[in-house]
């Protein structure tokens, strides 16, 4: 397998390229299913129902990101750090999983009353309490699912990881067929079929097969486990801050749309974002493959890499123009007249995400320079700016205003980090 031309001579071929490619393929297939789920949900639930489903999904995703606390990346890093000490590796795995299981129990305990509070705050029907409770519990299950993926990465069981991702896709497809057959107009059925029930299965299997022994070791030696847990929390703080702030941006926009606009506008925004997220999926795949190599660059390799990025910029721009046009046409044809007003949302967010993909090649160098705090600070500022812009623009401009509130801070933040990298490299 050949690397893209602009990376040849900078990024060496690695023996891991086949397992990484298998993970990319599995992730792409699962993301395509998520895309199809959103399209089917939008058509079957209607604008208001899809808006409620999007809010519940947003709540689960946000909670899953918050509950990670940067543990996943930190766990892999510390597992490798203690590769000469298998006992400490077990403490790393057991401490992380034990902490996440406690968080899941806490979330399950408060999910129903908190779901009612959220439903009332958003002015929704009391029936939404159960949906939001399930969404909170689903977010807690994401703690365990993300741990399990990191466990397999730490052990470098990449083909196993790809298989489990495909199993997740298969379970979602199976339960989606059941929900579609018996309750196609119920947002809770869609959420449970495509997220909650498959995650229950995978979390149970994962803990039983891979994690239970590590938990027992960690619980049996708390004196050795607590320092490891402290190290996990300390290492992951910048990763957690950055990931939480960045992931929260589109979901904060949805919540503000629900409060300052309407559920119909949430549905329109979510429909537009569904097609724009094809670019986000591409970004995830690219970073998964190239991030480890780019962050290992030496100074001269960084300079060569940035110069080659500048040369391919015009070709990438042509790719983006054709990609946006093709996806916009797909949205126009697939979602029908009810969602035609989502096209401006798609155009704004797709251009922003496409820009972030390209600039993201440059901003990966922040980690080569060992400056993860810059990424964290920028994402916190981006989140605040997104919330302020959404609050100001939504009442008058509705979903298109929300798209601007999301896309503009994305580009500004990535542009600043790209400038920061260029300045540091020139020193």
C-alpha positions in Angstrom: 0.0 0.0 0.0 1.4 3.4 -1.1 1.2 6.5 1.0 -0.2 9.7 -0.7 2.5 11.4 -2.8 2.9 14.4 -0.5 3.7 12.1 2.4 6.3 9.9 0.6 9.8 10.5 1.9 8.4 12.0 5.1 6.2 9.3 6.5 7.8 5.8 6.3 5.7 2.7 5.5 4.9 0.8 8.6 4.1 -2.8 9.2 1.0 -1.6 11.0 -0.6 -0.2 7.9 -2.7 -3.3 7.2 -4.4 -3.4 10.7 -4.8 0.3 10.7 -6.5 0.1 7.3 -8.8 -2.6 8.7 -9.8 -0.3 11.5 -10.4 2.5 9.0 -12.6 0.3 6.9 -14.6 -0.9 9.9 -15.0 2.6 11.3 -16.0 3.9 7.9 -18.6 1.1 7.6 -20.0 1.9 11.0 -20.1 5.6 10.3 -21.9 5.0 7.1 -24.5 3.1 9.0 -24.8 6.0 11.4 -25.3 8.2 8.4 -28.0 5.9 7.1 -29.7 5.8 10.5 -29.9 9.6 10.6 -31.3 9.7 7.1 -34.0 7.1 7.9 -34.8 8.7 11.2 -35.2 12.1 9.6 -37.6 10.6 7.0 -39.6 8.5 9.5 -39.8 10.6 12.6 -40.6 13.9 10.8 -38.9 17.2 11.6 -40.0 17.5 15.2 -39.5 13.8 16.1 -36.0 13.9 14.5 -35.2 17.0 16.5 -36.1 15.2 19.7 -34.1 12.1 18.6 -31.1 14.4 17.8 -31.3 16.0 21.3 -31.3 12.6 23.0 -28.4 11.4 20.8 -26.5 14.7 21.5 -27.0 14.2 25.3 -25.7 10.6 25.2 -22.6 11.6 23.1 -21.8 14.6 25.2 -22.0 12.5 28.4 -19.8 9.9 26.8 -17.1 12.4 26.1 -17.3 14.1 29.5 -17.1 10.7 31.2 -14.0 9.7 29.3 -11.9 12.3 31.2 -9.1 11.7 28.8 -8.7 8.2 30.2 -8.6 6.4 26.8 -5.5 8.1 25.4 -3.9 8.2 28.8 -4.5 4.5 29.4 -2.8 3.5 26.2 0.1 5.9 26.9 0.7 4.6 30.5 0.3 1.0 29.4 3.2 1.5 27.0 5.2 3.4 29.7 5.0 0.4 32.0 5.7 -2.2 29.3 8.6 -3.6 31.4 6.2 -4.0 34.4 3.2 -6.2 33.6 1.8 -5.8 37.1 1.6 -2.0 36.7 0.0 -2.5 33.3 -2.7 -4.5 35.0 -3.2 -1.7 37.5 -3.5 0.8 34.7 -6.2 -1.2 33.0 -8.1 -2.2 36.2 -8.0 1.3 37.7 -9.4 2.9 34.5 -12.2 0.4 34.1 -13.1 0.4 37.8 -13.4 4.2 37.7 -15.6 4.1 34.6 -17.9 1.4 36.1 -18.4 3.5 39.1 -19.3 6.5 36.9 -21.7 4.3 34.9 -23.5 3.2 38.2 -23.7 6.9 39.3 -25.2 7.9 35.9 -27.7 5.1 36.0 -28.8 6.1 39.5 -29.6 9.7 38.5 -30.6 9.2 34.9 -34.4 9.2 35.4 -34.8 12.2 37.7 -32.2 14.2 35.7 -34.0 13.2 32.5 -37.2 14.8 33.8 -35.3 18.0 34.8 -33.9 18.3 31.2 -37.3 17.7 29.6 -38.9 20.4 31.7 -36.1 22.9 31.1 -36.5 22.5 27.4 -40.3 22.8 27.6 -40.9 19.3 26.2 -43.7 16.9 26.9 -43.3 14.8 30.1 -42.9 11.7 27.9 -39.5 13.0 26.9 -38.3 12.2 30.5 -37.9 8.5 29.7 -36.1 9.3 26.4 -33.6 11.5 28.1 -33.1 9.0 30.9 -32.3 6.3 28.3 -30.0 8.8 26.6 -28.1 9.5 29.9 -27.7 5.7 30.5 -26.5 5.3 26.9 -23.9 8.0 27.5 -22.7 5.9 30.6 -22.4 2.8 28.4 -20.2 4.8 26.1 -17.7 5.0 29.0 -17.3 1.2 28.8 -17.3 0.9 25.0 -14.6 3.5 24.6 -12.5 1.8 27.4 -12.8 -1.5 25.6 -11.6 0.0 22.3 -8.6 1.5 24.2 -7.9 -1.8 25.9 -7.6 -3.5 22.4 -5.4 -0.6 21.2 -3.1 -0.9 24.2 -2.6 -4.6 23.5 -2.2 -3.8 19.8 -5.0 -6.2 18.9 -6.0 -4.1 15.9 -7.8 -6.9 14.0 -9.8 -7.7 17.1 -10.7 -4.0 17.4 -11.9 -3.9 13.8 -13.9 -7.1 14.4 -15.7 -5.6 17.4 -16.5 -2.4 15.5 -18.0 -4.5 12.8 -19.9 -6.5 15.5 -21.2 -3.1 16.8 -22.4 -2.3 13.3 -24.1 -5.7 12.9 -25.9 -5.4 16.2 -27.1 -1.9 15.3 -28.4 -3.1 12.0 -30.2 -6.0 13.5 -32.0 -4.0 16.2 -32.7 -1.2 13.8 -34.7 -3.7 11.6 -36.7 -4.6 14.7 -37.4 -1.0 15.7 -38.2 -0.1 12.1 -40.7 -3.0 11.8 -42.6 -2.4 15.1 -42.1 1.3 16.1 -40.7 3.4 13.3 -42.2 6.7 14.6 -40.9 6.4 18.2 -37.6 8.4 18.9 -36.9 6.2 21.9 -37.1 3.0 19.8 -34.6 4.4 17.4 -32.2 5.4 20.2 -32.4 2.1 22.0 -32.1 0.0 18.8 -29.2 1.9 17.3 -27.2 2.8 20.4 -28.4 1.6 23.8 -29.1 -2.2 23.3 -26.0 -2.8 21.1 -23.8 -1.0 23.7 -25.3 -3.1 26.5 -24.3 -6.3 24.6 -20.8 -5.1 23.8 -20.1 -3.6 27.2 -21.2 -6.8 29.0 -19.1 -9.0 26.7 -16.1 -6.7 26.9 -16.0 -6.5 30.6 -16.6 -10.2 31.1 -13.9 -11.3 28.6 -11.2 -8.6 29.0 -11.7 -6.4 32.0 -13.1 -8.3 35.0 -9.8 -9.8 36.0 -8.0 -6.4 35.9 -10.7 -4.8 38.1 -10.3 -7.6 40.7 -6.5 -7.0 40.8 -6.9 -3.3 41.1 -9.5 -3.5 43.8 -7.4 -6.0 45.7 -4.4 -3.6 45.8 -5.9 -0.1 46.4 -2.5 1.2 47.6 -1.0 0.4 44.2 -4.0 1.4 42.2 -4.7 4.9 43.6 -1.3 6.4 42.4 -2.0 4.9 38.9 -5.4 6.5 38.9 -3.9 9.8 39.9 -1.4 9.5 37.1 -4.2 8.7 34.6 -6.1 11.8 35.7 -3.1 14.0 35.5 -1.9 12.9 32.1 -5.4 13.0 30.5 -6.4 16.5 31.7 -5.4 18.4 28.5 -6.7 15.7 26.3 -10.0 15.7 28.1 -10.4 19.5 28.1 -9.7 19.6 24.3 -12.0 16.6 23.4 -14.9 17.8 25.6 -14.8 21.3 24.3 -14.5 20.3 20.6 -17.1 17.6 20.7 -19.5 19.8 22.6 -19.7 22.5 19.9 -22.4 21.0 17.6 -24.4 19.7 20.5 -24.4 23.0 22.4 -25.8 24.5 19.2 -28.6 22.0 19.1 -29.6 22.7 22.7 -29.6 26.5 22.1 -31.7 25.9 19.0 -34.2 23.9 21.0 -34.5 26.7 23.6 -34.1 29.8 21.5 -35.7 28.3 18.3 -37.8 25.2 18.0 -37.5 21.4 17.6 -38.2 21.8 13.9 -35.0 23.9 13.6 -33.1 21.3 15.6 -34.2 18.7 13.0 -33.2 21.0 10.1 -29.8 21.7 11.6 -29.2 18.0 12.3 -30.3 17.0 8.8 -27.8 19.5 7.3 -25.1 18.3 9.6 -25.7 14.6 8.7 -24.3 15.1 5.2 -21.6 17.5 6.3 -20.3 14.9 8.8 -19.0 12.9 5.8 -16.1 15.3 6.0 -15.8 14.8 9.8 -15.6 11.0 9.2 -12.8 11.6 6.7 -11.0 13.7 9.2 -11.2 11.0 11.9 -9.9 8.4 9.5 -7.0 10.6 8.4 -5.9 11.4 11.9 -6.1 7.8 13.0 -3.6 6.8 10.3 -1.2 9.7 10.2 -1.3 11.1 13.8 1.3 8.6 15.2 3.7 9.3 12.3 3.4 13.0 12.2 3.9 13.4 15.9 7.2 11.5 15.6 8.7 13.9 13.1 12.0 15.6 13.6 12.5 19.3 12.9 13.5 19.0 9.3 10.7 16.5 8.5 8.2 19.0 9.9 9.5 21.7 7.5 9.3 19.4 4.5 5.8 18.2 5.5 4.4 21.7 5.8 5.9 22.8 2.5 4.3 19.8 0.7 1.0 20.6 2.3 1.1 24.1 0.8 1.7 22.6 -2.7 -1.4 20.3 -2.5 -3.7 23.0 -1.3 -5.2 23.9 -4.7 -5.9 20.2 -5.5 -7.6 19.8 -2.2 -9.8 22.8 -2.9 -10.9 21.3 -6.2 -11.8 18.0 -4.3 -13.8 20.0 -1.7 -15.8 21.8 -4.4 -16.8 18.6 -6.1 -17.4 16.8 -2.8 -19.7 19.6 -1.5 -21.6 19.7 -4.7 -22.2 15.9 -4.8 -23.2 15.7 -1.2 -25.5 18.7 -1.5 -27.2 17.0 -4.5 -27.6 13.8 -2.4 -29.2 15.7 0.4 -31.6 17.4 -2.0 -32.7 14.1 -3.5 -32.7 11.8 -0.5 -34.4 13.9 2.2 -37.2 15.5 0.1 -38.9 18.8 0.2 -39.4 18.8 4.0 -35.6 19.2 4.5 -34.7 21.5 1.6 -34.2 24.4 4.1 -31.3 22.3 5.6 -29.2 22.9 2.5 -27.7 26.2 3.8 -26.7 24.4 7.0 -25.0 21.8 5.0 -23.1 24.3 2.8 -21.8 26.3 5.8 -20.8 23.3 8.0 -19.3 21.2 5.1 -17.0 24.0 4.0 -15.9 24.6 7.6 -15.3 21.0 8.3 -13.4 20.6 5.0 -11.2 23.5 5.9 -10.5 22.0 9.3 -9.4 18.7 7.7 -6.7 20.4 5.7 -5.6 22.7 8.4 -5.7 19.8 10.8 -2.7 18.2 9.1 -0.7 21.3 10.1 -2.1 21.5 13.6 -1.2 17.9 14.4 2.3 19.4 14.6 1.3 20.9 18.0 1.7 17.4 19.5 5.0 17.0 17.7 6.0 20.2 19.5 4.6 18.8 22.8 2.1 21.7 23.2 -1.3 20.0 23.7 -2.4 22.8 26.0 -2.7 25.1 23.0 -5.2 22.8 21.4 -7.1 22.6 24.7 -7.2 26.4 25.2 -8.3 27.0 21.6 -11.1 24.5 21.8 -12.4 26.0 25.1 -12.5 29.4 23.4 -14.1 28.0 20.3 -16.9 26.4 22.5 -17.5 29.7 24.3 -17.6 31.6 21.0 -20.0 29.0 19.4 -22.4 29.4 22.4 -22.4 33.2 22.2 -22.9 33.3 18.5 -25.6 30.7 18.6 -27.4 32.6 21.4 -27.2 35.8 19.3 -28.0 34.4 15.8 -30.6 31.7 16.4 -33.6 33.9 17.2 -33.4 35.7 13.9 -31.6 33.3 11.6 -32.6 30.0 13.0 -30.8 26.9 11.7 -28.6 28.7 9.2 -27.5 31.1 12.0 -26.7 28.1 14.1 -24.5 26.7 11.3 -22.6 29.9 11.1 -22.2 29.9 14.9 -20.7 26.4 14.6 -18.6 26.7 11.5 -17.0 30.1 12.0 -15.3 29.3 15.3 -14.1 26.0 13.9 -12.2 27.8 11.1 -10.9 30.6 13.2 -9.5 28.3 15.8 -7.9 25.9 13.3 -6.5 28.9 11.5 -4.9 30.3 14.6 -3.3 26.9 15.5 -2.0 26.6 12.0 -0.4 30.1 12.3 1.0 29.2 15.7 2.6 26.0 14.3 4.1 28.0 11.4 5.6 30.6 13.7 7.1 28.0 16.0 8.6 26.0 13.2 10.3 29.0 11.7 12.2 29.8 14.9 
